Amino acid sequence: MAGTSWQDYLKLLRDLSHTLEQLTQVEREKNEAAAAGDVQGVEACMKREQAMSMSLRGYDQKRTAMLAALGLADVRLSGLADRCPEELRLEAKATAEELRRQYGLFKAASEVARHTLELNLRAIERVQNQRAGDAAQADEERKTHQTDFRA
């Protein structure tokens, strides 16, 4: 990416951080919907989540290209501030820390939502298995109580 500047790269990281913040909110909403048994709410959140994940892929591709253009292809986020121009070090450090923080919040919210969904799915499976067992038992009882009127 010709003409890539440090300012452009830091803006990309801030945009990425904002997207992670939004995604974290979607995960929280998905958790609330799952806990309430709101299947439509969970589905709506999953659609939003899917659209945002496409944005994240786009950010990742831009980030990779920008890092290469800046000659930082092998530099980790934690080492970013050490490699940027002196006048941007504080901003780079703060931006990187915020991005790491937002990622941590997203990861935690995602785990909680996943756990809630798994618990609810297990509960649904138990109810379905119980109903299937009850139906099978009722069928068996009906068969044993049938009378043969042809006799």
N, C-alpha and C positions, 0 to 999 in steps of 0.2 A: 504494500500500500504506500505508494509514493506520497510524500508530503505528510506522513504521519508524525504528529507531534506528541510530546508528553502530555500536553493539555487534552488532546483528543483521547489518548489512552486513559487518562484519569477520568474523563467524562464517561467513557465506556464502562469503567469499573463502577462509577457511581450509578449509572443506569442499570447495570447488572445487580447492584445492591438493592436498588428500588424494586426491581422485578422479583428478587428473592423475598423482599418484604411483602409484596403482594401475594406471592405464592404461599408464604407462611400464613397469611390471613385466610386464603382458600383452604389450606390444610386444617386450620382451626374450625372453619365453617363446616368442612366435611366431617370432622370429628363430632361436632355438635349434632349434625344431621344423622350420623350413624348412631350416636348414643340415643337419639330420639326415635330411631327406627324410620326416619324419613328417607325412603329409597329415592324418591325424585330429587330431593335435596342433595343426596350423595352423588347422584348421576350428574346433576348440574355442576357441582363442584369438580367432578372428574373431567367434564368437558372443558371447563375453564383451565383446569390443571394441564390438560393436554395441549391447549393453545399456548399456554405460557411455557411449556417445555419446548415447544417449537422455537419460541423467542430465545430461550436459553441456548439452544443449539446455534442459533444465529449469532448470539453474543460470543459463544465459544469460538466460532469460526473467525469472527472479526478480531477477537482477542489474540488468537494464534497469529493471524496475519500482521497485526499491529506489533506484537512482540518481535516478530521476525524483522519487520521494517525498522524497529528501533535497535536491532541487534541484541535482543534480550530473549531469544528463543529458549534458552535453558535456565532463565532466572525464575525462581519461585516467587510467589506473592510476598512471602516473608522477607525476601531480599530485595524487593523493589525499591524501597526508599534509599538503600545504599547505592543503587546504580543510577538514580535520577539526578538531574541538575540540582545543585545546592539550593537554589531558590524555591524548588518544589518539594524538597524533602519532607517538610512537615505535612504538606497537603497529601503527598503520596503515602506517608505513613498512616495518616488519619483515614484516608480512603481505603487502604488495604485492611486496616483494623476493622472498619465498618463493614466491609465486605465479608470478612471472616466471621464477624459477629452475626450478620444477617444469615449467613450460611448455617451457623450453629443453631440459630433460632428455627430456621426452616427444617433442619435435620431433626430437631427435637419434636416439632409440631407434626412432622411427617410420621415419625415413629409412634406418637400417641394416636394419630388417626388410623394408622395401619393396625395397631393393637386393638383399638375399639372395633374396627371393621371385622377383624379376625374373631373377636369374642362374639360379636353379633352373628356372624356366619355359623359359628359352632352352635350357638343357641338355636338358630333356624334349623340346622341339620338335626339337632336332638329332637325338636318338635316334629319335623318331618318323619324321622325314624319312628318316633312314638306313634304318630298318626298312622303310618304304614303298618306298624305292628298291631295297633288297635283295629285297623280295617281287616288285616289278615285274620285276626282272632275272631272278629265278628263274622267273617265269611265261613270260617271253620265251624263256629257255633251254629250258623244257619244250616250248614250241610248236615250236621249231626241231628238237628231237630226237624228235618224235613220228613214228611210222611209220604209213603208210596200209596196213592189212592187206587192203583191198578189192582191191588190184591183182592 
